[in-house]
Structures are given as C-alpha cells and as structure tokens.
Amino acid sequence: MYIYNVTINIDDSLHKEWLIWMETQILNVLNTGKFSSAKLTEVLVDEEMGGKTYSVQYLANSRENLDEYYKEHAEALQLKSLKKFGDKMLSFRTELKLIKEFYPTNVNN
C-alpha cells in the first residue's frame, strides 16, 4: 500500500473556509477511484510563518493507482486549490510506501 500525503499550511484568514472546502476536495480525490480512504489531520506545530497546518493522507492499494492518479487527475485537482486560495495556501506532497503494520499483542490495563 502507498500513502499519498499532502501537507498544507493555510492562512488564518481563510482557515474556516478552507476546512469546509477541503472536505469536498478530499471526496473529489477519493472519487477518482485511485484511493481507498483518506485521513485529514491537523499538524500540531506552531508555524513561524503563521497559519494552520494540516496533512491529508490518501491510501492507494498499488503503485499503479498512484501513478494513474498523477497522470489522470492530480494537475486539475491541484489547480482548483491554487485558483481558490492562491498564495494564502502553501502545500507539498510526499509518498510513503507501507512496509508493515504493527498492533499490540498484549494490552495490560
């Protein structure tokens, strides 16, 4: 499995509007059929530049799904964000390959 991670810093003045808009944007990405799920998380860090930082993690079942997303959908969806929020939003993307998941085997509470 692959995780397509998008980290976004959004200006405080547009923060609430962006959060509402982002829910639709995440569904648009999921509706490409290239990802099985997504998580929206807040990055708990005080940014020197200000604003709030979030991470969206999309789960792809294969490298092929991720490559097809880039080829068929990524540019158009990224342009939507840029047109709406311009320089009030800064984002970068990373890819992660899931090697193994671990779970507790003995929970003592």
Wavefront OBJ file of the C-alpha trace (Angstrom):
o trace
v 0.000 0.000 0.000
v 1.022 3.570 -0.640
v 0.207 6.750 1.231
v -0.011 9.960 -0.760
v 0.488 12.687 1.832
v -0.379 16.320 1.160
v 0.758 18.798 3.819
v -0.923 22.201 3.653
v -0.412 25.447 5.529
v -3.433 27.741 5.237
v -3.569 31.400 6.228
v -5.580 32.106 9.389
v -7.890 34.476 7.470
v -9.162 31.606 5.274
v -8.817 28.728 7.702
v -12.513 28.027 8.360
v -13.497 28.411 4.692
v -10.636 26.129 3.652
v -11.666 23.365 6.104
v -15.202 23.291 4.691
v -13.930 23.385 1.098
v -11.329 20.687 1.822
v -13.981 18.135 2.766
v -15.340 18.372 -0.781
v -11.839 18.340 -2.269
v -10.959 15.143 -0.387
v -14.131 13.494 -1.694
v -13.208 14.635 -5.231
v -9.823 12.912 -4.888
v -11.424 9.747 -3.477
v -13.996 9.729 -6.264
v -11.212 9.326 -8.835
v -11.264 5.674 -7.775
v -7.497 5.624 -7.178
v -7.619 5.687 -3.357
v -9.456 3.553 -0.814
v -9.595 6.080 2.036
v -8.292 9.396 3.351
v -7.479 10.960 6.715
v -7.441 14.690 7.461
v -5.204 15.585 10.400
v -4.018 18.805 11.991
v -0.249 19.082 12.350
v 0.404 20.121 15.939
v 3.189 22.627 15.413
v 3.476 26.388 15.784
v 4.488 27.682 12.375
v 6.878 30.634 12.214
v 5.018 31.797 9.108
v 1.680 31.616 10.934
v -1.465 29.894 9.742
v -2.558 26.362 10.486
v -1.005 23.235 9.046
v -2.848 20.065 8.024
v -1.966 16.740 6.493
v -4.235 14.724 4.230
v -3.228 11.104 3.803
v -4.738 9.192 0.894
v -4.329 5.408 0.855
v -3.654 3.766 -2.527
v -3.700 -0.001 -2.889
v -0.975 -0.048 -5.554
v 1.780 1.994 -7.153
v -0.212 1.807 -10.376
v -3.202 3.523 -8.733
v -0.950 6.324 -7.523
v 0.706 6.737 -10.932
v -2.705 6.794 -12.648
v -3.875 9.492 -10.224
v -0.876 11.650 -11.146
v -1.409 11.081 -14.864
v -5.190 11.482 -14.998
v -6.291 13.735 -12.117
v -3.603 15.418 -9.991
v -2.979 18.525 -12.065
v -6.644 19.503 -12.425
v -7.391 18.963 -8.731
v -4.293 20.889 -7.634
v -5.253 23.795 -9.915
v -8.639 24.012 -8.174
v -6.860 24.629 -4.876
v -4.496 27.159 -6.387
v -7.295 29.100 -8.073
v -9.373 29.240 -4.893
v -6.690 30.041 -2.302
v -3.654 31.251 -4.276
v -0.748 32.402 -2.154
v -2.774 32.030 1.076
v -2.057 28.299 0.921
v 1.267 26.502 0.750
v 1.406 22.755 0.131
v 3.856 19.978 -0.533
v 3.420 16.311 -1.294
v 5.216 13.170 -0.200
v 4.774 9.495 -0.960
v 5.112 6.737 1.599
v 5.232 3.012 0.992
v 3.705 0.914 3.771
v 6.150 -1.827 4.724
v 4.388 -3.392 7.689
v 1.736 -2.519 10.248
v 2.104 -3.388 13.927
v -0.567 -3.820 16.563
v -0.299 -4.509 20.286
v -0.250 -8.187 21.124
v -0.771 -7.878 24.856
v -2.588 -4.904 26.306
v -2.263 -4.585 30.076
v -4.688 -2.059 31.524
l 1 2 3 4 5 6 7 8 9 10 11 12 13 14 15 16 17 18 19 20 21 22 23 24 25 26 27 28 29 30 31 32 33 34 35 36 37 38 39 40 41 42 43 44 45 46 47 48 49 50 51 52 53 54 55 56 57 58 59 60 61 62 63 64 65 66 67 68 69 70 71 72 73 74 75 76 77 78 79 80 81 82 83 84 85 86 87 88 89 90 91 92 93 94 95 96 97 98 99 100 101 102 103 104 105 106 107 108 109
